[in-house]
Amino acid sequence: MHYAALAGFDVMNMKLMVLVSIVAGLVITLITGLVDVTPMHLVGATWHGWPLPWFYVIVYPGSPISVNWLNLIGDIIVWFVIVLAVALVISKFKKTSKT
């Protein structure tokens, strides 16, 4: 028996929640790329992304943009887990309020 069925979620609903959580995690991660999280003592570069900085820009004309792929994947995972947890809690509360 599938764990989702044991937890009271139907499998199709769970698959949809996971898919939506992955997409939402990716979108939120890309949006956090707009957040400047450069440490105050750092001069000459800007860091972007939250909670892990994954996007770096060296401040001089023609400089390449750097992406820390490990931090990018970590950010996606963090936001995926947060969105999935919120979706599961909301789903549980909806089920308990209907009964």
C-alpha positions as a Markdown table, in Angstrom:
| # | Residue | x | y | z |
|---|---|---|---|---|
| 1 | Met | 0.0 | 0.0 | 0.0 |
| 2 | His | 1.3 | 3.5 | -0.9 |
| 3 | Tyr | 2.2 | 5.8 | 2.0 |
| 4 | Ala | 0.0 | 8.6 | 0.6 |
| 5 | Ala | -3.1 | 6.3 | 0.9 |
| 6 | Leu | -2.2 | 5.5 | 4.5 |
| 7 | Ala | -1.9 | 9.2 | 5.3 |
| 8 | Gly | -5.4 | 9.8 | 4.0 |
| 9 | Phe | -4.4 | 11.4 | 0.6 |
| 10 | Asp | -5.4 | 9.9 | -2.6 |
| 11 | Val | -2.5 | 9.1 | -4.9 |
| 12 | Met | -3.5 | 11.3 | -7.8 |
| 13 | Asn | -4.0 | 14.3 | -5.5 |
| 14 | Met | -0.6 | 13.7 | -4.0 |
| 15 | Lys | 1.1 | 13.5 | -7.4 |
| 16 | Leu | -0.5 | 16.8 | -8.3 |
| 17 | Met | 0.6 | 18.4 | -5.1 |
| 18 | Val | 4.2 | 17.2 | -5.7 |
| 19 | Leu | 4.2 | 18.5 | -9.3 |
| 20 | Val | 2.7 | 21.9 | -8.2 |
| 21 | Ser | 5.3 | 22.1 | -5.4 |
| 22 | Ile | 8.2 | 21.4 | -7.8 |
| 23 | Val | 7.0 | 24.1 | -10.2 |
| 24 | Ala | 6.3 | 26.6 | -7.3 |
| 25 | Gly | 9.8 | 25.9 | -5.8 |
| 26 | Leu | 11.4 | 26.6 | -9.1 |
| 27 | Val | 9.4 | 29.8 | -9.6 |
| 28 | Ile | 10.1 | 31.1 | -6.1 |
| 29 | Thr | 13.8 | 30.3 | -6.5 |
| 30 | Leu | 14.0 | 32.3 | -9.7 |
| 31 | Ile | 12.1 | 35.2 | -8.1 |
| 32 | Thr | 14.5 | 35.2 | -5.2 |
| 33 | Gly | 17.3 | 35.7 | -7.7 |
| 34 | Leu | 16.1 | 39.3 | -7.7 |
| 35 | Val | 16.8 | 39.6 | -4.0 |
| 36 | Asp | 20.3 | 41.2 | -3.3 |
| 37 | Val | 21.9 | 39.3 | -0.3 |
| 38 | Thr | 25.4 | 40.7 | -0.7 |
| 39 | Pro | 27.3 | 40.8 | 2.6 |
| 40 | Met | 28.0 | 44.3 | 3.7 |
| 41 | His | 31.8 | 43.8 | 3.7 |
| 42 | Leu | 31.9 | 42.5 | 0.1 |
| 43 | Val | 32.9 | 45.0 | -2.5 |
| 44 | Gly | 33.0 | 44.3 | -6.2 |
| 45 | Ala | 30.3 | 41.7 | -6.5 |
| 46 | Thr | 26.6 | 41.2 | -5.8 |
| 47 | Trp | 25.0 | 38.0 | -4.6 |
| 48 | His | 21.4 | 37.1 | -5.3 |
| 49 | Gly | 19.1 | 34.3 | -4.2 |
| 50 | Trp | 17.6 | 33.4 | -0.8 |
| 51 | Pro | 18.1 | 31.5 | 1.4 |
| 52 | Leu | 21.2 | 30.3 | -0.5 |
| 53 | Pro | 22.9 | 32.9 | -2.7 |
| 54 | Trp | 23.2 | 31.2 | -6.1 |
| 55 | Phe | 23.5 | 34.0 | -8.6 |
| 56 | Tyr | 26.7 | 36.2 | -8.6 |
| 57 | Val | 27.5 | 39.3 | -10.6 |
| 58 | Ile | 31.0 | 40.8 | -10.6 |
| 59 | Val | 30.6 | 44.6 | -10.8 |
| 60 | Tyr | 32.5 | 45.7 | -13.8 |
| 61 | Pro | 31.5 | 46.2 | -17.5 |
| 62 | Gly | 31.3 | 43.0 | -19.5 |
| 63 | Ser | 31.7 | 40.7 | -16.5 |
| 64 | Pro | 30.2 | 37.2 | -16.8 |
| 65 | Ile | 27.3 | 36.2 | -14.6 |
| 66 | Ser | 28.1 | 33.2 | -12.3 |
| 67 | Val | 25.6 | 30.6 | -11.1 |
| 68 | Asn | 26.4 | 28.3 | -8.2 |
| 69 | Trp | 24.4 | 25.3 | -9.4 |
| 70 | Leu | 24.6 | 23.5 | -6.1 |
| 71 | Asn | 23.1 | 26.4 | -4.3 |
| 72 | Leu | 20.5 | 26.8 | -7.0 |
| 73 | Ile | 19.4 | 23.2 | -6.6 |
| 74 | Gly | 19.5 | 23.5 | -2.8 |
| 75 | Asp | 17.2 | 26.6 | -3.1 |
| 76 | Ile | 14.8 | 24.7 | -5.3 |
| 77 | Ile | 14.7 | 21.8 | -2.8 |
| 78 | Val | 14.2 | 24.2 | 0.1 |
| 79 | Trp | 11.2 | 26.0 | -1.5 |
| 80 | Phe | 9.8 | 22.7 | -2.8 |
| 81 | Val | 9.7 | 21.3 | 0.7 |
| 82 | Ile | 8.2 | 24.5 | 2.1 |
| 83 | Val | 5.4 | 24.6 | -0.5 |
| 84 | Leu | 4.7 | 20.9 | -0.2 |
| 85 | Ala | 4.4 | 21.2 | 3.6 |
| 86 | Val | 2.0 | 24.1 | 3.3 |
| 87 | Ala | 0.0 | 22.3 | 0.7 |
| 88 | Leu | -0.3 | 19.2 | 2.9 |
| 89 | Val | -1.3 | 21.2 | 5.9 |
| 90 | Ile | -3.9 | 23.1 | 4.0 |
| 91 | Ser | -5.2 | 19.8 | 2.5 |
| 92 | Lys | -5.4 | 18.2 | 6.0 |
| 93 | Phe | -7.3 | 21.2 | 7.4 |
| 94 | Lys | -9.8 | 21.2 | 4.4 |
| 95 | Lys | -10.4 | 17.5 | 5.0 |
| 96 | Thr | -11.0 | 17.9 | 8.7 |
| 97 | Ser | -13.2 | 20.9 | 8.3 |
| 98 | Lys | -15.5 | 19.0 | 5.8 |
| 99 | Thr | -16.2 | 16.3 | 8.3 |
